Amino acid sequence: MIKKIAWETFKNTGDINTFLELKQIENIENNIKEIENIQKITNMNVSINDKTNIIEDKKIGL
């Protein structure tokens, strides 16, 4: 929503500061997506490690 407002304001006013703010918002959104992807990968790795540990524990009788 903020991105749309900033873009519309820039189109109407031509104010470069509004455009720069729009670019900052886009960068923040991209960074959030990247962090979410990293968290998903980390969670998958933790899940896999937990399952591997359970299997290993069963093999050695724990």
PyMOL commands that set and color helices and strands:
alter all, ss='L'
color gray80, all
select helices_A, chain A and resi 2-13+16-59
alter helices_A, ss='H'
color red, helices_A
deselect
rebuild
show_as cartoon
